[in-house]
Amino acid sequence: MNLSDRIQELRKTKGMSQEELADRVGVTRQAVSKWESGQSVPELDKIVALSEIFDVSTDYLLKGVEPTPSKDKLDARLGSRVLYIGAPAMVVIGVIAGCASWYNSQNLADTLGSMIIQAVGVAGYFFGRALSDQRPGFWTRFLIIMGVAFMPCSMLADVFIRCATPYGGSLSPYPVEIWQFAVFVVLYIIIAVVSAILIRRKR
C-alpha cells in the first residue's frame, strides 16, 4: 500500500468525502483526487495536516509504519463496533415489535415499548460514533435510517390516502389498509434508494 492508497483508506475510514477532506486541508477536491490516484503527492505541510486530521503519524502516511495503538484506543474501537452492530439490530427489532403490537391492538400506547427500543438503538449508534474515530459501515447507517424512517413513512402514506379518499379511522403509524400499504412501499423504496446513494457518496 502506497501513500495514495493510505490517504484514500483513511479518508473512507473517517467517513469523509473528498470535498470534506479538501476543505479541512485547504486544497481543492481535484487535488485530493490526484493524491488518491497517485498523480501527485501532497506537500510537507499538507502531510502534517493530513496526519492531524486522520490522527495518525506522518511516518504512517509516508512509509506505512503503524504505531501500536494504546489499550484505551483498542477498547474504544471494540466498543464502537459492538454498538454499530447492536444499534441497527435494536432499531429493526423495535420496528418489528411495533408492527406486531399495532396489528394486535390498534392502540398507539401499546407500541411505546417498541419506540423506546428504537430510541435506545439510535442513541447507541451516536454513542458509538462519539466513542472512537472508527466510522460505521454502509449497512449500519442504512439500517438505522430505514428503521427510523418506517413509522414516519407509514404516517405520510396514511395522510396521502386521507387527502385522496374519504378514508376514516385514526392516523396509523404502521400500514394497515391496502392502499396505505401500497403508497408506503413506494415512499419507502424512494427513501431507501436516496439513502443508499447519499451514504455511498459520502464514503
Steps between C-alpha positions, in 0.01 A plus 500: 500500500643837397430858612204546265334180623553597863345844451195347332463227763532744791252741342242223458562371852423849630182506290611812313440593138778639282333842525497488881865399517597770250324766709679393816843486338447823305528364146262423214312174458701441183821513704370230736390294201851526352656395831277192518563404138877545537521781244655734756639498855393735783751762610662464842261739678205310349648170622511645852142624467384160374670323793314727745165454324537121482661476845797300368874565489673649198713181496184300443388726215837500326637154581207298628666453840209442736538606864372254758158625614448547872275265696247780553481562127454130427227476765324804353509353150367167626223679687401700193490185287269330751273806499503516118372142493254534788351838404344405164392165645306678775343742252383212279370307804313814607332526159396133504371523858311819417331341199400195704357714783310728262345221296400324823330791680490807269603699808791743472574471873579130452777589254680725751737221602608448140564873458722493810695207353554699180605809695757297696633360171541848350666624820739203485594594144593856593680380813706269279596795280607701803688210655773468238619634164377187322206579277201271440473297183240527227255246641508648850404843369249363249313282751486782756351740242250246366392393849447857618321592174249214525237664723518854349478347153192301598333809648577702185338226293197511729473880466526468121217245492287721725547796265424293189204297632222525764695268727396484869665368812787622713841595361697178454873488586528161325347403163162331541277570199604367159526845337695638793736204471544558124587870547724405794698255286559763229614762755718248684673390180570865409650563844708182472643596160575860600657390829721242329621756245579762765681252726708368208583854389629588847737205506 
